[in-house]
Amino acid sequence: MRVVSWNVNSLRRRLPRVLGLLERHEPDLLCLQETKVSDDEFPHQDFHDAGWEAVVHGQRTYNGVAMVHRRGEQLEDVQRGFPGDPVPEEARVLVATFRGVRVANLYVINGQEVGSEKYERKLRWLDALQAWLAEALAPADPWLLVGDFNVAPGDEDVWDPEVWRGRIMFSEPEHERLERLMGLGLEDLYRRVHPDGRDFTWWDYRGGAFHRKHGLRIDLALGTPPVARRCRDVAVDRDERKKGAWEVGPSDHAPLVVDLED
């Protein structure tokens, strides 16, 4: 089973690239973040014409998550948002069961800057997410959390840890929240497959960061033991971060491709 997670940074702007990715990777499930489109404006027909269907939790201009699967398959027990969300008006969480795996598609608050109001809101949101998952998730159950976590887990996940230490996406309070989340019985699947890997998933648009390899690994796939045992590969599609032959430019994130044994 192949699951692809991608912060697309505006679905309407990058729809041709998304449809192209579906052709290239042929995922069983595509989890999109930051779609920036309301539910009633989601391009369902474009996906349907290409052989896909989507379940969405959208929001115009900001946020938005979606799950795309092949026509004829089903997502079961769909959940939009989560109990205790301190900002329920923001579309950031979409959960569904797919082929027996409970998949949570997450777009974590960015936080803007350490010490800001948005940063404190991010920490509260992560606390609430952890509290909900502590009730909903059991390590013996097959759970897969994917998405833009907006936190780089460790020194090997940033291009220069000394430059980033203490800054947004790499501060100690954010690391503490991620560690508590993983303490529920979740494993970083990329690290399981690539213990010494140095792949990044996000590069700032400014300063030629992508070409200078100044990136961060903030798009994650976390799995409970039943899912981790099935994990065969986790890869970053860096080519999608390049301009390529597309008329529209790339997202600032690269897709994360997770392959699980059936």
Secondary structure, DSSP 8 states (H G I E B T S, - for coil): -EEEEEE-S-HHHHHHHHHHHHHHH--SEEEEE-----GGGS-HHHHHHTTEEEEEE--SSS--EEEEEETT---EEEEES-TT-S-TTS--EEEEEETTEEEEEEE----SSTTSHHHHHHHHHHHHHHHHHHHH--TTS-EEEEEE-S---SGGGBS-HHHHTTSTTS-HHHHHHHHHHHTTT-EEHHHHH-TT----SEE-SGGGTTTTT-EE--EEEEE-HHHHTTEEEEEE-GGGGS-TT-SS---SB--EEEEE--
